[in-house]
Amino acid sequence: MIDKSKLLERHLPTGEVEIPGIGTATVRALSRREAQEMHDASSEDREIIGISLGMVEPKLSPDEVRIWAENGTVDELISVTHKILELSGMTEDTVKRHYKSDGEQTGA
């Protein structure tokens, strides 16, 4: 039996990402609505929006993520983005597990 109130409350998993030489950031999964917002963004803004939505500590605005992107390494931003996508179930491996090669959902 499912508890409807639990289903409707926010329950997004979180995780940590080590940014070498800087510290540990806390990130969370994107909600379905947020994932769609990221997907609908222009290609150059997808990563900015994804990090801004998914980064919990420190919380960064899109403009702050752009500044970080100008001053940080590619690896820093990719590491954070990958962890957010992993928690959100949006990595290629996760998608492959949930869909058969013909595109039909596996029911997992």
C-alpha positions, 0 to 999 in steps of 0.5 A: 500500500502506498502512502499518498502523502509520502508520494506527494511530498518532496523526496529527492535524493542527495549526494556529495561531490568532491571538487579537488582543491575547493571542497565538497558540494552537496547536490540533489536529484532534479524533479521531473519538472526541473529536468524538463526545464533543463531539457527545454533550455538552449544547449549552452544553458542546460548545464548552467540550469542543471547545476543551479537547480541541483546544487544544494550547498553552496546554492548558486544562481544561474549567474553564479554558475556562469561565473564559476564556468568562466573561472573553474575547470571543465572537470569541476562542472562535469563532476557536479553535473554528472552527480546531479544527473546520476541522482536524477536517473538521467545518465545513459546507463540508467536510461538503458536499464529502464528501456529495451533497445526498441524503446519500450519501457522495461517496467523497472 
